[in-house]
Amino acid sequence: NAPFDQEFYLIFNLAVGGTNGYFPDGDGGKMWTDDSTTAFADFNNALPTVAETWDSPALQIRSVVVTQDTSAGGSLSRK
């Protein structure tokens, strides 16, 4: 009855850009500002130049941690 004793799928989302302050303005050559109404277009227009700096463009996932939500009375104990 282990929680992962059958096939399941993991969904990974990738977000690029954003205007929520997570990636501070002016940091690392960021080509848009959080308060810009054209942030998406600014990023998109600069993408060809930025892409030239990528040595090997790829999404690499270093690790995955899976936990069980025990807030609804679930249990992590095994028998």
N, CA, C and O atoms as a Tripos MOL2 file, in Angstrom:
@<TRIPOS>MOLECULE
protein
  316   315    79     0     0
PROTEIN
NO_CHARGES

@<TRIPOS>ATOM
      1 N           0.8080   -1.2050    0.0000 N.3       1 ASN1
      2 CA          0.0000    0.0000    0.0000 C.3       1 ASN1
      3 C           0.8480    1.2640    0.0000 C.2       1 ASN1
      4 O           0.4030    2.3140    0.4650 O.2       1 ASN1
      5 N           2.0310    1.1710   -0.5040 N.am      2 ALA2
      6 CA          2.8820    2.3590   -0.5720 C.3       2 ALA2
      7 C           2.2310    3.3930   -1.4750 C.2       2 ALA2
      8 O           1.5200    3.0250   -2.4110 O.2       2 ALA2
      9 N           2.4510    4.6570   -1.2230 N.am      3 PRO3
     10 CA          1.7910    5.6850   -2.0430 C.3       3 PRO3
     11 C           2.2600    5.6940   -3.4980 C.2       3 PRO3
     12 O           1.5690    6.2430   -4.3560 O.2       3 PRO3
     13 N           3.3910    5.1150   -3.7900 N.am      4 PHE4
     14 CA          3.9230    5.1780   -5.1510 C.3       4 PHE4
     15 C           4.1320    3.7830   -5.7330 C.2       4 PHE4
     16 O           5.1200    3.5490   -6.4280 O.2       4 PHE4
     17 N           3.2140    2.8500   -5.4570 N.am      5 ASP5
     18 CA          3.3790    1.4890   -5.9450 C.3       5 ASP5
     19 C           2.6660    1.2520   -7.2750 C.2       5 ASP5
     20 O           2.4540    0.1090   -7.6790 O.2       5 ASP5
     21 N           2.3000    2.3330   -7.9480 N.am      6 GLN6
     22 CA          1.6980    2.2150   -9.2660 C.3       6 GLN6
     23 C           2.1900    3.3610  -10.1400 C.2       6 GLN6
     24 O           2.7150    4.3510   -9.6300 O.2       6 GLN6
     25 N           2.0240    3.2350  -11.4340 N.am      7 GLU7
     26 CA          2.5070    4.2440  -12.3640 C.3       7 GLU7
     27 C           1.8210    5.5860  -12.1110 C.2       7 GLU7
     28 O           0.6160    5.6500  -11.8660 O.2       7 GLU7
     29 N           2.6030    6.6360  -12.1750 N.am      8 PHE8
     30 CA          2.0590    7.9800  -12.0370 C.3       8 PHE8
     31 C           2.9100    8.9180  -12.8780 C.2       8 PHE8
     32 O           3.9790    8.5350  -13.3540 O.2       8 PHE8
     33 N           2.4430   10.1310  -13.0600 N.am      9 TYR9
     34 CA          3.1380   11.1010  -13.8910 C.3       9 TYR9
     35 C           3.4690   12.3340  -13.0710 C.2       9 TYR9
     36 O           2.7330   12.7150  -12.1610 O.2       9 TYR9
     37 N           4.5880   12.9440  -13.4110 N.am     10 LEU10
     38 CA          4.9810   14.2080  -12.8060 C.3      10 LEU10
     39 C           4.8830   15.2780  -13.8800 C.2      10 LEU10
     40 O           5.2760   15.0530  -15.0250 O.2      10 LEU10
     41 N           4.3670   16.4240  -13.5190 N.am     11 ILE11
     42 CA          4.2750   17.5510  -14.4440 C.3      11 ILE11
     43 C           5.2100   18.6340  -13.9250 C.2      11 ILE11
     44 O           5.1070   19.0570  -12.7740 O.2      11 ILE11
     45 N           6.1110   19.0730  -14.7740 N.am     12 PHE12
     46 CA          7.0460   20.1340  -14.4180 C.3      12 PHE12
     47 C           6.6950   21.3750  -15.2270 C.2      12 PHE12
     48 O           6.5620   21.3070  -16.4490 O.2      12 PHE12
     49 N           6.5480   22.4890  -14.5600 N.am     13 ASN13
     50 CA          6.2760   23.7510  -15.2290 C.3      13 ASN13
     51 C           7.5450   24.5790  -15.2720 C.2      13 ASN13
     52 O           8.3350   24.5770  -14.3280 O.2      13 ASN13
     53 N           7.7300   25.2760  -16.3620 N.am     14 LEU14
     54 CA          8.8790   26.1580  -16.5240 C.3      14 LEU14
     55 C           8.3640   27.5640  -16.7760 C.2      14 LEU14
     56 O           7.5910   27.7920  -17.7070 O.2      14 LEU14
     57 N           8.7870   28.4890  -15.9610 N.am     15 ALA15
     58 CA          8.4010   29.8830  -16.1480 C.3      15 ALA15
     59 C           9.6410   30.6890  -16.5050 C.2      15 ALA15
     60 O          10.6850   30.5610  -15.8660 O.2      15 ALA15
     61 N           9.5160   31.5060  -17.5150 N.am     16 VAL16
     62 CA         10.6220   32.3580  -17.9490 C.3      16 VAL16
     63 C          10.1420   33.7890  -17.9000 C.2      16 VAL16
     64 O           9.0640   34.1210  -18.3930 O.2      16 VAL16
     65 N          10.9490   34.6160  -17.3070 N.am     17 GLY17
     66 CA         10.5680   36.0220  -17.2480 C.3      17 GLY17
     67 C           9.7680   36.3020  -15.9930 C.2      17 GLY17
     68 O          10.1120   35.8540  -14.9000 O.2      17 GLY17
     69 N           8.7170   37.0350  -16.1690 N.am     18 GLY18
     70 CA          7.8790   37.3840  -15.0320 C.3      18 GLY18
     71 C           8.1200   38.7970  -14.5610 C.2      18 GLY18
     72 O           9.1810   39.3810  -14.7830 O.2      18 GLY18
     73 N           7.1350   39.3170  -13.9230 N.am     19 THR19
     74 CA          7.2160   40.6900  -13.4130 C.3      19 THR19
     75 C           6.8140   40.7350  -11.9470 C.2      19 THR19
     76 O           6.2410   41.7210  -11.4820 O.2      19 THR19
     77 N           7.1150   39.6670  -11.2240 N.am     20 ASN20
     78 CA          6.7010   39.5790   -9.8210 C.3      20 ASN20
     79 C           7.8080   39.9110   -8.8330 C.2      20 ASN20
     80 O           7.6210   39.7540   -7.6270 O.2      20 ASN20
     81 N           8.9620   40.3670   -9.3220 N.am     21 GLY21
     82 CA         10.0510   40.7240   -8.4280 C.3      21 GLY21
     83 C          10.9730   39.5830   -8.0630 C.2      21 GLY21
     84 O          11.9750   39.7970   -7.3810 O.2      21 GLY21
     85 N          10.6580   38.3740   -8.5020 N.am     22 TYR22
     86 CA         11.5120   37.2270   -8.1840 C.3      22 TYR22
     87 C          12.9010   37.3980   -8.7830 C.2      22 TYR22
     88 O          13.9010   37.0270   -8.1680 O.2      22 TYR22
     89 N          12.9570   37.9580   -9.9790 N.am     23 PHE23
     90 CA         14.2220   38.2190  -10.6730 C.3      23 PHE23
     91 C          14.3840   39.7380  -10.7180 C.2      23 PHE23
     92 O          13.7840   40.3910  -11.5710 O.2      23 PHE23
     93 N          15.1790   40.3090   -9.8220 N.am     24 PRO24
     94 CA         15.2480   41.7610   -9.6720 C.3      24 PRO24
     95 C          15.6430   42.4910  -10.9630 C.2      24 PRO24
     96 O          16.4460   41.9920  -11.7520 O.2      24 PRO24
     97 N          15.0640   43.6780  -11.1610 N.am     25 ASP25
     98 CA         15.4040   44.5100  -12.3170 C.3      25 ASP25
     99 C          16.9000   44.8020  -12.3350 C.2      25 ASP25
    100 O          17.5020   45.0750  -11.2970 O.2      25 ASP25
    101 N          17.4920   44.7420  -13.5260 N.am     26 GLY26
    102 CA         18.9070   45.0480  -13.6970 C.3      26 GLY26
    103 C          19.8390   43.9270  -13.2840 C.2      26 GLY26
    104 O          21.0570   44.0840  -13.3670 O.2      26 GLY26
    105 N          19.3060   42.8060  -12.8440 N.am     27 ASP27
    106 CA         20.1210   41.6910  -12.3740 C.3      27 ASP27
    107 C          20.4220   40.7380  -13.5200 C.2      27 ASP27
    108 O          19.5000   40.2620  -14.1810 O.2      27 ASP27
    109 N          21.6860   40.4540  -13.7670 N.am     28 GLY28
    110 CA         22.0760   39.4740  -14.7740 C.3      28 GLY28
    111 C          21.6960   39.8200  -16.2020 C.2      28 GLY28
    112 O          21.4950   38.9230  -17.0210 O.2      28 GLY28
    113 N          21.5950   41.1040  -16.5150 N.am     29 GLY29
    114 CA         21.2640   41.4990  -17.8780 C.3      29 GLY29
    115 C          19.7860   41.3980  -18.2130 C.2      29 GLY29
    116 O          19.4230   41.3330  -19.3880 O.2      29 GLY29
    117 N          18.9350   41.3830  -17.2120 N.am     30 LYS30
    118 CA         17.4810   41.3110  -17.4370 C.3      30 LYS30
    119 C          17.0710   42.4510  -18.3600 C.2      30 LYS30
    120 O          17.3600   43.6160  -18.0890 O.2      30 LYS30
    121 N          16.3880   42.1030  -19.4620 N.am     31 MET31
    122 CA         16.0800   43.0870  -20.4930 C.3      31 MET31
    123 C          14.6820   43.6810  -20.3870 C.2      31 MET31
    124 O          14.2090   44.2970  -21.3420 O.2      31 MET31
    125 N          14.0120   43.5140  -19.2550 N.am     32 TRP32
    126 CA         12.7050   44.1190  -19.0190 C.3      32 TRP32
    127 C          12.6530   44.5790  -17.5770 C.2      32 TRP32
    128 O          13.4760   44.1700  -16.7580 O.2      32 TRP32
    129 N          11.6980   45.4200  -17.2690 N.am     33 THR33
    130 CA         11.5070   45.8580  -15.8870 C.3      33 THR33
    131 C          10.1380   45.3920  -15.4190 C.2      33 THR33
    132 O           9.2140   45.2190  -16.2140 O.2      33 THR33
    133 N          10.0300   45.1940  -14.1280 N.am     34 ASP34
    134 CA          8.7840   44.6670  -13.5690 C.3      34 ASP34
    135 C           7.5950   45.6030  -13.7860 C.2      34 ASP34
    136 O           6.4570   45.1450  -13.8880 O.2      34 ASP34
    137 N           7.8510   46.9020  -13.8560 N.am     35 ASP35
    138 CA          6.7370   47.8400  -14.0220 C.3      35 ASP35
    139 C           6.4310   48.1550  -15.4850 C.2      35 ASP35
    140 O           5.5860   49.0050  -15.7660 O.2      35 ASP35
    141 N           7.0970   47.4940  -16.4080 N.am     36 SER36
    142 CA          6.8820   47.7360  -17.8320 C.3      36 SER36
    143 C           5.5920   47.0770  -18.3190 C.2      36 SER36
    144 O           5.2900   45.9380  -17.9630 O.2      36 SER36
    145 N           4.8510   47.8000  -19.1240 N.am     37 THR37
    146 CA          3.6440   47.2190  -19.7360 C.3      37 THR37
    147 C           3.9970   46.3960  -20.9690 C.2      37 THR37
    148 O           3.1360   45.7260  -21.5390 O.2      37 THR37
    149 N           5.2690   46.4440  -21.3820 N.am     38 THR38
    150 CA          5.7220   45.6800  -22.5530 C.3      38 THR38
    151 C           6.7870   44.6580  -22.1670 C.2      38 THR38
    152 O           7.6410   44.3140  -22.9850 O.2      38 THR38
    153 N           6.7430   44.1730  -20.9300 N.am     39 ALA39
    154 CA          7.7730   43.2570  -20.4410 C.3      39 ALA39
    155 C           7.8950   42.0140  -21.3160 C.2      39 ALA39
    156 O           9.0050   41.5960  -21.6460 O.2      39 ALA39
    157 N           6.7620   41.4170  -21.6960 N.am     40 PHE40
    158 CA          6.8040   40.2160  -22.5240 C.3      40 PHE40
    159 C           7.4490   40.5130  -23.8730 C.2      40 PHE40
    160 O           8.2950   39.7480  -24.3370 O.2      40 PHE40
    161 N           7.0590   41.6100  -24.5020 N.am     41 ALA41
    162 CA          7.6430   41.9840  -25.8010 C.3      41 ALA41
    163 C           9.1260   42.2970  -25.6560 C.2      41 ALA41
    164 O           9.9180   41.9400  -26.5280 O.2      41 ALA41
    165 N           9.5160   42.9600  -24.5660 N.am     42 ASP42
    166 CA         10.9340   43.2700  -24.3340 C.3      42 ASP42
    167 C          11.7540   41.9900  -24.2470 C.2      42 ASP42
    168 O          12.8290   41.8870  -24.8390 O.2      42 ASP42
    169 N          11.2360   41.0140  -23.5020 N.am     43 PHE43
    170 CA         11.9210   39.7280  -23.3870 C.3      43 PHE43
    171 C          11.9900   39.0380  -24.7480 C.2      43 PHE43
    172 O          13.0540   38.5760  -25.1610 O.2      43 PHE43
    173 N          10.8710   38.9720  -25.4310 N.am     44 ASN44
    174 CA         10.7970   38.2870  -26.7200 C.3      44 ASN44
    175 C          11.7230   38.9220  -27.7490 C.2      44 ASN44
    176 O          12.3730   38.2100  -28.5150 O.2      44 ASN44
    177 N          11.7920   40.2410  -27.7780 N.am     45 ASN45
    178 CA         12.6560   40.9380  -28.7380 C.3      45 ASN45
    179 C          14.1340   40.6980  -28.4620 C.2      45 ASN45
    180 O          14.9410   40.6870  -29.3910 O.2      45 ASN45
    181 N          14.4950   40.5060  -27.2040 N.am     46 ALA46
    182 CA         15.9040   40.2990  -26.8480 C.3      46 ALA46
    183 C          16.3070   38.8260  -26.8900 C.2      46 ALA46
    184 O          17.4910   38.5120  -26.7670 O.2      46 ALA46
    185 N          15.3570   37.9310  -27.0570 N.am     47 LEU47
    186 CA         15.6440   36.4990  -26.9940 C.3      47 LEU47
    187 C          16.7280   36.0320  -27.9660 C.2      47 LEU47
    188 O          17.5920   35.2570  -27.5550 O.2      47 LEU47
    189 N          16.7320   36.4580  -29.2320 N.am     48 PRO48
    190 CA         17.8060   36.0000  -30.1280 C.3      48 PRO48
    191 C          19.2060   36.3450  -29.6150 C.2      48 PRO48
    192 O          20.1310   35.5420  -29.7410 O.2      48 PRO48
    193 N          19.3570   37.5230  -29.0460 N.am     49 THR49
    194 CA         20.6620   37.9270  -28.5080 C.3      49 THR49
    195 C          21.0230   37.1090  -27.2820 C.2      49 THR49
    196 O          22.1710   36.6970  -27.1230 O.2      49 THR49
    197 N          20.0520   36.8750  -26.4210 N.am     50 VAL50
    198 CA         20.2890   36.0990  -25.2070 C.3      50 VAL50
    199 C          20.5990   34.6450  -25.5600 C.2      50 VAL50
    200 O          21.4910   34.0370  -24.9700 O.2      50 VAL50
    201 N          19.8690   34.0960  -26.5110 N.am     51 ALA51
    202 CA         20.0540   32.6920  -26.8840 C.3      51 ALA51
    203 C          21.4680   32.4170  -27.3770 C.2      51 ALA51
    204 O          21.9740   31.3060  -27.2130 O.2      51 ALA51
    205 N          22.1090   33.4080  -27.9750 N.am     52 GLU52
    206 CA         23.4880   33.2290  -28.4430 C.3      52 GLU52
    207 C          24.4520   32.9660  -27.2980 C.2      52 GLU52
    208 O          25.5280   32.4100  -27.5180 O.2      52 GLU52
    209 N          24.0950   33.3490  -26.0920 N.am     53 THR53
    210 CA         24.9900   33.1810  -24.9400 C.3      53 THR53
    211 C          24.8330   31.8230  -24.2720 C.2      53 THR53
    212 O          25.6110   31.4820  -23.3810 O.2      53 THR53
    213 N          23.8440   31.0450  -24.6850 N.am     54 TRP54
    214 CA         23.6030   29.7480  -24.0760 C.3      54 TRP54
    215 C          24.5190   28.7030  -24.6890 C.2      54 TRP54
    216 O          24.4510   28.4460  -25.8910 O.2      54 TRP54
    217 N          25.3740   28.1020  -23.8770 N.am     55 ASP55
    218 CA         26.3050   27.0930  -24.3720 C.3      55 ASP55
    219 C          25.5850   25.8250  -24.8190 C.2      55 ASP55
    220 O          25.8420   25.3100  -25.9070 O.2      55 ASP55
    221 N          24.7040   25.3380  -23.9980 N.am     56 SER56
    222 CA         23.9400   24.1320  -24.3350 C.3      56 SER56
    223 C          22.5360   24.2800  -23.7590 C.2      56 SER56
    224 O          22.2590   23.8170  -22.6520 O.2      56 SER56
    225 N          21.6540   24.9250  -24.5130 N.am     57 PRO57
    226 CA         20.3070   25.1820  -23.9860 C.3      57 PRO57
    227 C          19.5370   23.8870  -23.7380 C.2      57 PRO57
    228 O          19.3150   23.0950  -24.6540 O.2      57 PRO57
    229 N          19.1420   23.6930  -22.5050 N.am     58 ALA58
    230 CA         18.3790   22.4970  -22.1360 C.3      58 ALA58
    231 C          17.7640   22.7230  -20.7710 C.2      58 ALA58
    232 O          18.3030   23.4620  -19.9470 O.2      58 ALA58
    233 N          16.6490   22.0910  -20.5410 N.am     59 LEU59
    234 CA         16.0500   22.0800  -19.2170 C.3      59 LEU59
    235 C          16.6010   20.8640  -18.4950 C.2      59 LEU59
    236 O          16.3850   19.7300  -18.9220 O.2      59 LEU59
    237 N          17.3030   21.0970  -17.4150 N.am     60 GLN60
    238 CA         17.8840   20.0020  -16.6500 C.3      60 GLN60
    239 C          17.2920   20.0170  -15.2480 C.2      60 GLN60
    240 O          17.3100   21.0430  -14.5680 O.2      60 GLN60
    241 N          16.7730   18.8840  -14.8270 N.am     61 ILE61
    242 CA         16.2080   18.7600  -13.4870 C.3      61 ILE61
    243 C          17.1930   17.9740  -12.6450 C.2      61 ILE61
    244 O          17.4790   16.8090  -12.9200 O.2      61 ILE61
    245 N          17.7020   18.6220  -11.6270 N.am     62 ARG62
    246 CA         18.7270   18.0070  -10.7900 C.3      62 ARG62
    247 C          18.1500   17.0110   -9.7970 C.2      62 ARG62
    248 O          18.7530   15.9680   -9.5420 O.2      62 ARG62
    249 N          16.9960   17.3210   -9.2370 N.am     63 SER63
    250 CA         16.3920   16.3900   -8.2910 C.3      63 SER63
    251 C          14.8970   16.6610   -8.1840 C.2      63 SER63
    252 O          14.4140   17.7350   -8.5440 O.2      63 SER63
    253 N          14.1800   15.6640   -7.6810 N.am     64 VAL64
    254 CA         12.7440   15.7690   -7.4600 C.3      64 VAL64
    255 C          12.4580   15.2280   -6.0670 C.2      64 VAL64
    256 O          12.9330   14.1540   -5.6980 O.2      64 VAL64
    257 N          11.6940   15.9640   -5.3120 N.am     65 VAL65
    258 CA         11.2910   15.5240   -3.9850 C.3      65 VAL65
    259 C           9.7790   15.3710   -4.0000 C.2      65 VAL65
    260 O           9.0620   16.3100   -4.3460 O.2      65 VAL65
    261 N           9.2970   14.2100   -3.6320 N.am     66 VAL66
    262 CA          7.8650   13.9360   -3.5920 C.3      66 VAL66
    263 C           7.4700   13.7150   -2.1430 C.2      66 VAL66
    264 O           8.0630   12.8940   -1.4430 O.2      66 VAL66
    265 N           6.4710   14.4490   -1.7030 N.am     67 THR67
    266 CA          5.9870   14.3020   -0.3330 C.3      67 THR67
    267 C           4.4940   14.0320   -0.3590 C.2      67 THR67
    268 O           3.8290   14.2530   -1.3710 O.2      67 THR67
    269 N           3.9840   13.5630    0.7380 N.am     68 GLN68
    270 CA          2.5560   13.3030    0.8610 C.3      68 GLN68
    271 C           1.9500   14.3410    1.7860 C.2      68 GLN68
    272 O           2.4940   14.6200    2.8540 O.2      68 GLN68
    273 N           0.8370   14.9080    1.3840 N.am     69 ASP69
    274 CA          0.1360   15.8860    2.2060 C.3      69 ASP69
    275 C          -0.5550   15.1580    3.3540 C.2      69 ASP69
    276 O          -1.4920   14.3900    3.1300 O.2      69 ASP69
    277 N          -0.1000   15.3940    4.5710 N.am     70 THR70
    278 CA         -0.6800   14.7180    5.7350 C.3      70 THR70
    279 C          -1.6790   15.6050    6.4680 C.2      70 THR70
    280 O          -2.1770   15.2200    7.5260 O.2      70 THR70
    281 N          -1.9800   16.7820    5.9280 N.am     71 SER71
    282 CA         -2.8690   17.7060    6.6270 C.3      71 SER71
    283 C          -4.3040   17.1950    6.6990 C.2      71 SER71
    284 O          -5.0630   17.6170    7.5720 O.2      71 SER71
    285 N          -4.6880   16.2940    5.7970 N.am     72 ALA72
    286 CA         -6.0620   15.7750    5.7930 C.3      72 ALA72
    287 C          -6.1380   14.4070    6.4730 C.2      72 ALA72
    288 O          -7.0470   13.6240    6.1970 O.2      72 ALA72
    289 N          -5.1960   14.1240    7.3510 N.am     73 GLY73
    290 CA         -5.2210   12.8690    8.0870 C.3      73 GLY73
    291 C          -4.4580   11.7540    7.4410 C.2      73 GLY73
    292 O          -4.5150   10.6150    7.9020 O.2      73 GLY73
    293 N          -3.7310   12.0580    6.3660 N.am     74 GLY74
    294 CA         -2.9190   11.0360    5.7170 C.3      74 GLY74
    295 C          -1.7550   10.6380    6.5990 C.2      74 GLY74
    296 O          -1.4700   11.2980    7.5980 O.2      74 GLY74
    297 N          -1.0940    9.5790    6.2400 N.am     75 SER75
    298 CA          0.0140    9.0830    7.0480 C.3      75 SER75
    299 C           1.1710    8.6740    6.1410 C.2      75 SER75
    300 O           0.9640    8.1510    5.0460 O.2      75 SER75
    301 N           2.3670    8.9170    6.6040 N.am     76 LEU76
    302 CA          3.5550    8.4980    5.8590 C.3      76 LEU76
    303 C           4.1030    7.1750    6.3680 C.2      76 LEU76
    304 O           5.0750    6.6590    5.8160 O.2      76 LEU76
    305 N           3.5060    6.6240    7.3980 N.am     77 SER77
    306 CA          4.0320    5.3780    7.9580 C.3      77 SER77
    307 C           3.7830    4.2090    7.0230 C.2      77 SER77
    308 O           2.7890    4.1700    6.2980 O.2      77 SER77
    309 N           4.7120    3.2510    7.0550 N.am     78 ARG78
    310 CA          4.5990    2.0580    6.2350 C.3      78 ARG78
    311 C           4.4420    0.8510    7.1260 C.2      78 ARG78
    312 O           4.9620    0.8240    8.2420 O.2      78 ARG78
    313 N           3.7240   -0.1510    6.6400 N.am     79 LYS79
    314 CA          3.5240   -1.3700    7.4290 C.3      79 LYS79
    315 C           4.4510   -2.4560    6.9540 C.2      79 LYS79
    316 O           4.4350   -3.5620    7.4940 O.2      79 LYS79
@<TRIPOS>BOND
     1     1     2 1
     2     2     3 1
     3     3     4 2
     4     3     5 am
     5     5     6 1
     6     6     7 1
     7     7     8 2
     8     7     9 am
     9     9    10 1
    10    10    11 1
    11    11    12 2
    12    11    13 am
    13    13    14 1
    14    14    15 1
    15    15    16 2
    16    15    17 am
    17    17    18 1
    18    18    19 1
    19    19    20 2
    20    19    21 am
    21    21    22 1
    22    22    23 1
    23    23    24 2
    24    23    25 am
    25    25    26 1
    26    26    27 1
    27    27    28 2
    28    27    29 am
    29    29    30 1
    30    30    31 1
    31    31    32 2
    32    31    33 am
    33    33    34 1
    34    34    35 1
    35    35    36 2
    36    35    37 am
    37    37    38 1
    38    38    39 1
    39    39    40 2
    40    39    41 am
    41    41    42 1
    42    42    43 1
    43    43    44 2
    44    43    45 am
    45    45    46 1
    46    46    47 1
    47    47    48 2
    48    47    49 am
    49    49    50 1
    50    50    51 1
    51    51    52 2
    52    51    53 am
    53    53    54 1
    54    54    55 1
    55    55    56 2
    56    55    57 am
    57    57    58 1
    58    58    59 1
    59    59    60 2
    60    59    61 am
    61    61    62 1
    62    62    63 1
    63    63    64 2
    64    63    65 am
    65    65    66 1
    66    66    67 1
    67    67    68 2
    68    67    69 am
    69    69    70 1
    70    70    71 1
    71    71    72 2
    72    71    73 am
    73    73    74 1
    74    74    75 1
    75    75    76 2
    76    75    77 am
    77    77    78 1
    78    78    79 1
    79    79    80 2
    80    79    81 am
    81    81    82 1
    82    82    83 1
    83    83    84 2
    84    83    85 am
    85    85    86 1
    86    86    87 1
    87    87    88 2
    88    87    89 am
    89    89    90 1
    90    90    91 1
    91    91    92 2
    92    91    93 am
    93    93    94 1
    94    94    95 1
    95    95    96 2
    96    95    97 am
    97    97    98 1
    98    98    99 1
    99    99   100 2
   100    99   101 am
   101   101   102 1
   102   102   103 1
   103   103   104 2
   104   103   105 am
   105   105   106 1
   106   106   107 1
   107   107   108 2
   108   107   109 am
   109   109   110 1
   110   110   111 1
   111   111   112 2
   112   111   113 am
   113   113   114 1
   114   114   115 1
   115   115   116 2
   116   115   117 am
   117   117   118 1
   118   118   119 1
   119   119   120 2
   120   119   121 am
   121   121   122 1
   122   122   123 1
   123   123   124 2
   124   123   125 am
   125   125   126 1
   126   126   127 1
   127   127   128 2
   128   127   129 am
   129   129   130 1
   130   130   131 1
   131   131   132 2
   132   131   133 am
   133   133   134 1
   134   134   135 1
   135   135   136 2
   136   135   137 am
   137   137   138 1
   138   138   139 1
   139   139   140 2
   140   139   141 am
   141   141   142 1
   142   142   143 1
   143   143   144 2
   144   143   145 am
   145   145   146 1
   146   146   147 1
   147   147   148 2
   148   147   149 am
   149   149   150 1
   150   150   151 1
   151   151   152 2
   152   151   153 am
   153   153   154 1
   154   154   155 1
   155   155   156 2
   156   155   157 am
   157   157   158 1
   158   158   159 1
   159   159   160 2
   160   159   161 am
   161   161   162 1
   162   162   163 1
   163   163   164 2
   164   163   165 am
   165   165   166 1
   166   166   167 1
   167   167   168 2
   168   167   169 am
   169   169   170 1
   170   170   171 1
   171   171   172 2
   172   171   173 am
   173   173   174 1
   174   174   175 1
   175   175   176 2
   176   175   177 am
   177   177   178 1
   178   178   179 1
   179   179   180 2
   180   179   181 am
   181   181   182 1
   182   182   183 1
   183   183   184 2
   184   183   185 am
   185   185   186 1
   186   186   187 1
   187   187   188 2
   188   187   189 am
   189   189   190 1
   190   190   191 1
   191   191   192 2
   192   191   193 am
   193   193   194 1
   194   194   195 1
   195   195   196 2
   196   195   197 am
   197   197   198 1
   198   198   199 1
   199   199   200 2
   200   199   201 am
   201   201   202 1
   202   202   203 1
   203   203   204 2
   204   203   205 am
   205   205   206 1
   206   206   207 1
   207   207   208 2
   208   207   209 am
   209   209   210 1
   210   210   211 1
   211   211   212 2
   212   211   213 am
   213   213   214 1
   214   214   215 1
   215   215   216 2
   216   215   217 am
   217   217   218 1
   218   218   219 1
   219   219   220 2
   220   219   221 am
   221   221   222 1
   222   222   223 1
   223   223   224 2
   224   223   225 am
   225   225   226 1
   226   226   227 1
   227   227   228 2
   228   227   229 am
   229   229   230 1
   230   230   231 1
   231   231   232 2
   232   231   233 am
   233   233   234 1
   234   234   235 1
   235   235   236 2
   236   235   237 am
   237   237   238 1
   238   238   239 1
   239   239   240 2
   240   239   241 am
   241   241   242 1
   242   242   243 1
   243   243   244 2
   244   243   245 am
   245   245   246 1
   246   246   247 1
   247   247   248 2
   248   247   249 am
   249   249   250 1
   250   250   251 1
   251   251   252 2
   252   251   253 am
   253   253   254 1
   254   254   255 1
   255   255   256 2
   256   255   257 am
   257   257   258 1
   258   258   259 1
   259   259   260 2
   260   259   261 am
   261   261   262 1
   262   262   263 1
   263   263   264 2
   264   263   265 am
   265   265   266 1
   266   266   267 1
   267   267   268 2
   268   267   269 am
   269   269   270 1
   270   270   271 1
   271   271   272 2
   272   271   273 am
   273   273   274 1
   274   274   275 1
   275   275   276 2
   276   275   277 am
   277   277   278 1
   278   278   279 1
   279   279   280 2
   280   279   281 am
   281   281   282 1
   282   282   283 1
   283   283   284 2
   284   283   285 am
   285   285   286 1
   286   286   287 1
   287   287   288 2
   288   287   289 am
   289   289   290 1
   290   290   291 1
   291   291   292 2
   292   291   293 am
   293   293   294 1
   294   294   295 1
   295   295   296 2
   296   295   297 am
   297   297   298 1
   298   298   299 1
   299   299   300 2
   300   299   301 am
   301   301   302 1
   302   302   303 1
   303   303   304 2
   304   303   305 am
   305   305   306 1
   306   306   307 1
   307   307   308 2
   308   307   309 am
   309   309   310 1
   310   310   311 1
   311   311   312 2
   312   311   313 am
   313   313   314 1
   314   314   315 1
   315   315   316 2
@<TRIPOS>SUBSTRUCTURE
     1 ASN1         2 RESIDUE 1 A ASN
     2 ALA2         6 RESIDUE 1 A ALA
     3 PRO3        10 RESIDUE 1 A PRO
     4 PHE4        14 RESIDUE 1 A PHE
     5 ASP5        18 RESIDUE 1 A ASP
     6 GLN6        22 RESIDUE 1 A GLN
     7 GLU7        26 RESIDUE 1 A GLU
     8 PHE8        30 RESIDUE 1 A PHE
     9 TYR9        34 RESIDUE 1 A TYR
    10 LEU10       38 RESIDUE 1 A LEU
    11 ILE11       42 RESIDUE 1 A ILE
    12 PHE12       46 RESIDUE 1 A PHE
    13 ASN13       50 RESIDUE 1 A ASN
    14 LEU14       54 RESIDUE 1 A LEU
    15 ALA15       58 RESIDUE 1 A ALA
    16 VAL16       62 RESIDUE 1 A VAL
    17 GLY17       66 RESIDUE 1 A GLY
    18 GLY18       70 RESIDUE 1 A GLY
    19 THR19       74 RESIDUE 1 A THR
    20 ASN20       78 RESIDUE 1 A ASN
    21 GLY21       82 RESIDUE 1 A GLY
    22 TYR22       86 RESIDUE 1 A TYR
    23 PHE23       90 RESIDUE 1 A PHE
    24 PRO24       94 RESIDUE 1 A PRO
    25 ASP25       98 RESIDUE 1 A ASP
    26 GLY26      102 RESIDUE 1 A GLY
    27 ASP27      106 RESIDUE 1 A ASP
    28 GLY28      110 RESIDUE 1 A GLY
    29 GLY29      114 RESIDUE 1 A GLY
    30 LYS30      118 RESIDUE 1 A LYS
    31 MET31      122 RESIDUE 1 A MET
    32 TRP32      126 RESIDUE 1 A TRP
    33 THR33      130 RESIDUE 1 A THR
    34 ASP34      134 RESIDUE 1 A ASP
    35 ASP35      138 RESIDUE 1 A ASP
    36 SER36      142 RESIDUE 1 A SER
    37 THR37      146 RESIDUE 1 A THR
    38 THR38      150 RESIDUE 1 A THR
    39 ALA39      154 RESIDUE 1 A ALA
    40 PHE40      158 RESIDUE 1 A PHE
    41 ALA41      162 RESIDUE 1 A ALA
    42 ASP42      166 RESIDUE 1 A ASP
    43 PHE43      170 RESIDUE 1 A PHE
    44 ASN44      174 RESIDUE 1 A ASN
    45 ASN45      178 RESIDUE 1 A ASN
    46 ALA46      182 RESIDUE 1 A ALA
    47 LEU47      186 RESIDUE 1 A LEU
    48 PRO48      190 RESIDUE 1 A PRO
    49 THR49      194 RESIDUE 1 A THR
    50 VAL50      198 RESIDUE 1 A VAL
    51 ALA51      202 RESIDUE 1 A ALA
    52 GLU52      206 RESIDUE 1 A GLU
    53 THR53      210 RESIDUE 1 A THR
    54 TRP54      214 RESIDUE 1 A TRP
    55 ASP55      218 RESIDUE 1 A ASP
    56 SER56      222 RESIDUE 1 A SER
    57 PRO57      226 RESIDUE 1 A PRO
    58 ALA58      230 RESIDUE 1 A ALA
    59 LEU59      234 RESIDUE 1 A LEU
    60 GLN60      238 RESIDUE 1 A GLN
    61 ILE61      242 RESIDUE 1 A ILE
    62 ARG62      246 RESIDUE 1 A ARG
    63 SER63      250 RESIDUE 1 A SER
    64 VAL64      254 RESIDUE 1 A VAL
    65 VAL65      258 RESIDUE 1 A VAL
    66 VAL66      262 RESIDUE 1 A VAL
    67 THR67      266 RESIDUE 1 A THR
    68 GLN68      270 RESIDUE 1 A GLN
    69 ASP69      274 RESIDUE 1 A ASP
    70 THR70      278 RESIDUE 1 A THR
    71 SER71      282 RESIDUE 1 A SER
    72 ALA72      286 RESIDUE 1 A ALA
    73 GLY73      290 RESIDUE 1 A GLY
    74 GLY74      294 RESIDUE 1 A GLY
    75 SER75      298 RESIDUE 1 A SER
    76 LEU76      302 RESIDUE 1 A LEU
    77 SER77      306 RESIDUE 1 A SER
    78 ARG78      310 RESIDUE 1 A ARG
    79 LYS79      314 RESIDUE 1 A LYS
